[in-house]
Amino acid sequence: MKNKILNIKSLSKSYGAFKVTDEITIDLHFDEIHALIGPNGAGKSTLIKQIVGSVKHDIGSIILDQEDITDLTDIERAKIGISRTFQVSSIIPQFSAIDNIILSLLDKSNKTFQLFKSVKNNKELYLNAKKILREIELQEKSDVSASDLSHGDRRKLEVGLALAMDPKVFLFDEPMAGLDESGTNMMINLFKKIKSNSPILLIEHDMDAVFALADRVSVINYGKIVATGTVDEIRQNELVRDVYLGYEI
Amino acid sequence: MIIEKFLNKWILFFLLLIPILGFVLEEPYYITLTTKVIILGIAGIGLNLALGYCGLISFGHAAFFGLGGYVTGILSFHALNSELMFSWPFIASGSSNMLVIWPIVIITSALLSFIIGVLSLRTTGVYFIMITLAFAQMLYFFAISWPNYGGEDGLSIYMRNSFPMVNTMDPTTFYMICLFWLLLAVFISAKLINSSFGMAFQAVKQNEERVKSVGIETFKVKLLVFIISGTITGLAGSLYTDLNRFVSPSVLNWQMSGEIMVFVILGGIARLYGPLVGAAFFIVLEQTLGVYTENWQFWLGLILILEILYVRSGILSLFEKKLKYEK
């Protein structure tokens, strides 16, 4: 238990008779990237939404760093250290890239309700935001409006917003979708670097990236976890090959 | 942004020029008319914070405008009649001193904004519009049914409230008082918009789910914006009562809420001086077309339709485009 930062027990969610997640038990260790893979519609994104609190679960519990957060709201969960990216880029379109990052820094630095001090004059926020932009290789585009960024750059900005929160755990929902090779490599290196501070629960369809990154992999199908293990164990698992990976792998 | 700042300076220059023009032309009427524009502009600046910058489509800002108006009227009414307002739980008499009235207006408007905000901000979209409208209409019918303060006929206060060492009955003096409040409202809005709090409420307008996901309590952010917005509009209501030396339930009616919204849309949503320009345009239309027809608002409707279809960012954006072209 002590080496688990996030512990999800028997989490279930149904819409009528349809069980989107069915008694999911999954955990995330310190220093770990735990990948969650499965076919479309398997319940991966719903699980992320349940963990962050934007979708209420029917039964089950969520423990973060030995604290039961099951009854906390989505905002409370974000405050105590759950940071996410969205499956479809969800940024502030009329803000520049750097302003998006600064927005993400506000709560941590207790500056949300600073009413009259110009945010442009806050050097500390700007320096921190620039540092994050450098990490996601967007420093050259810091003043570009987020709506004018390419798809790949928006994905990077999504990750930047999560990084800025300096959370206890990251929940990344397909962060590499639509990235070119260099973008994917940048993300892989970044994730390897940050996982020691904040472990990552990663949903990703790019299997090369998953196998390059993950310490453990869980496979979800029809809302149930069908297997959990190391990359090699998952590669060898007959059932997993059946439901998701295919025999050619 | 640079062009908007340039335009704002011209608007300010023009506002400072008005008293001089009125004096030179010996036409105090224009000063009074511009005072009305300024007051309605302040009301719009209040609404613009909630609607323009935070995306809260309040259709009940007449509640704050009317409350400010009635608080001013009632305090003044009791002061002039030398009657106590109430004697329990403490003794309260009226006042005709603006320096006493304004803080009371600010406190009551903020309190009403808090109450309406706490209840209505639990909803979004059309439900938010309807609930804010309902609150304003409740106050409207309450004012109509309150005979102590004139009921449907309204309340006359005969003398404009006083300000130490100046004659508020002088149109130029009262104009300068209103101009001060306008500049303060613009200053506060500008400061808020450029602050980290401003960043949060402008982000809420664009993507509330994202703002929540970074740990920002969006309900508190929206509530605080709504309170500041309602308070500024309430203060405008107070000045409006002093301008007319009269307050009636019409300032609480949904039409008033609609008019304040029209000022914001006409001038340009989420533009500092947009509501002032919108109010000016509205009053100019009323004064020019109103000479020919009682139904001048038909033309206002037509202009609004054309603006919403073709120039969504308001009258100010037309000037911006022209300036950009000339550059």
Interface residues (C-beta under 8 A of the other chain):
Chain A: V52 S54 D74 I75 A78 K79 S83 R84 F86 S90 I91 I92 P93 Q94 F95 D99 I102 L103 S104 L106 D107 K108 K111 T112 F113 Q114 L115 F116 K117 S118 V119 K120 N122 L125 L161 A164 M165
Chain B: K191 L192 N194 S195 S196 F197 G198 M199 A200 Q202 A203 Q206 N207 E209 R210 V211 K212 S213 V214 G215 I216 E217 T218 K220 V221 L224
